[in-house]
Structures are given as structure tokens and as C-alpha cells.
Amino acid sequence: MEKSEILERAKAYIAAEQDARFRKEIEELVAKEDYTELEDRFYQTLEFGTGGLRGIMGGGTNRMNTLEINMATQGLANYVLKAFPEKAKAGTLSAVVAYDSRLNSDVFAEATALIFAANGIKAYLFSSLRPTPELSFAIRTLKADTGVVVTASHNPRMYNGYKAYWNDGAQVIEPHDVGIIEEVNKVKDVKTMTRVEAISTGKLVIIDKEIDEKFWDMCKAQLFRPDLIK
């Protein structure tokens, strides 16, 4: 890449990224004229694939950061609104968001929930980290239309990821995966709102033990030898 193109992409990212931490990383690289590192961060855009997003956390279009999470969520929200037009019109769409213990997972999860809320999709956000199977359970229990878990599974600690789920509690498959990817690639603007506004208007609901207890009861009901649990 030419230096001029690298700088153009870096400046566009700086203008768009709302998270000061990631923005500062790029500002410092530009100030140091570290074009080798800048090229690695901007030579491509992290691709939203059939499994969602996964990448090293940091500033840049080739990294996992708040801007990439926002774009992915807006695309997913757009697809959900089109997939369920009657529920969209009635304002009864909903989504569940969960996250793991990785650095930034809670930040990315809240950003995801607030974008759903701003798009008229009621967001249920877990109060703290939860296992991925509980997200699937919550989607079905709450009769939500979609869900997201922020996790990079088995990848090293510098990675994070974003996995999209459908109303059956499973990860998205055809034709939804292709449709979501198309919507993500078309995103130009992102709708969001503050946490205070989302909660006060009922568009963001924090979920906790009310789901945990039902999930645990379901797990115990599957035991072949419940007498072994002490």
C-alpha cells in the first residue's frame, strides 16, 4: 500500500472510532510514522464471515475494536428488521447479548446491546460473563429473534470474537448467514444510544439470576445420575 492510502484509511478510522483507547493507538502510530504497523492494521477490513467476527484486538480496520463491533451489529440489526417485518412494525423484536471474561468483552457486548436498542430491537444484556450455552438457552426462553455472544473461544488472549445466533438458539446458518454478511457489507451509518436512555425507555433490560436459575434447572433435569451432585 502507498503511504498516502494508509494515512487516508487511518484518518478515516480515527474520525469514526468512538472508543478513545483504540483511536489513540492509531493516532500514536501516525505520529510515529510507523507505516509497517499501520499497513498491517489497515490493508484489509476484518471480514464478517459465517461464524461472525474474530481477530486481534486493537485499533484499525484489520483488528477487533468497537467500530468493527458496531458495524457488524448494525448489519445484523438491519437483517433482523427485514427478516421479521411484522414484528419490526409492531416493535416486538428482541435480542440477547452475552459475553465471556476476555478483555473488552463487556465493552463490546454493551455496544452491541445499545445498537440493537437504538434500532428498535429490545436488548437483553447479561449483567456479567456467562457461558455460551446460556445465551442459546436465553434466546429460546425469552423468545428472542437473535442473539450475540462476544467470545473468541479457544483463540489466544489477544483475540476476541463476535458470534451471531438466530431465534432457535443456534449459530446462524444459510440463508441467514449470507444475508447478514450482505447487510454488514452495506453499512454506512450506525445507530446507537446511551445506556441510561436505553434502560429508561425499556429498550435495554439487564438479565441475571432469573435466567441463571432456569438454565441451571434445565441442566439438572438432563442428569442421568443426579445423586452424584453434592
Stockholm file with secondary structure:
# STOCKHOLM 1.0

chainA/1-230         MEKSEILERAKAYIAAEQDARFRKEIEELVAKEDYTELEDRFYQTLEFGTGGLRGIMGGGTNRMNTLEINMATQGLANYVLKAFPEKAKAGTLSAVVAYDSRLNSDVFAEATALIFAANGIKAYLFSSLRPTPELSFAIRTLKADTGVVVTASHNPRMYNGYKAYWNDGAQVIEPHDVGIIEEVNKVKDVKTMTRVEAISTGKLVIIDKEIDEKFWDMCKAQLFRPDLIK
#=GR chainA/1-230 SS CCHHHHHHHHHHHHHHCCCHHHHHHHHHHHHHTCHHHHHHHHSSCCCCBTTBEEEEBSSSTTSBCHHHHHHHHHHHHHHHHHHCHHHHHHTCCEEEEEECSSTTHHHHHHHHHHHHHHTTCEEEEESSCCCHHHHHHHHHHTTCSEEEEECCTTSCTTEEEEEEEETTSSBCCTTHHHHHHHHHHHCCCCCCCCHHHHHHTTSEEEECHHHHHHHHHHHHHTCSCGGGCC
#=GC SS_cons         CCHHHHHHHHHHHHHHCCCHHHHHHHHHHHHHTCHHHHHHHHSSCCCCBTTBEEEEBSSSTTSBCHHHHHHHHHHHHHHHHHHCHHHHHHTCCEEEEEECSSTTHHHHHHHHHHHHHHTTCEEEEESSCCCHHHHHHHHHHTTCSEEEEECCTTSCTTEEEEEEEETTSSBCCTTHHHHHHHHHHHCCCCCCCCHHHHHHTTSEEEECHHHHHHHHHHHHHTCSCGGGCC
//
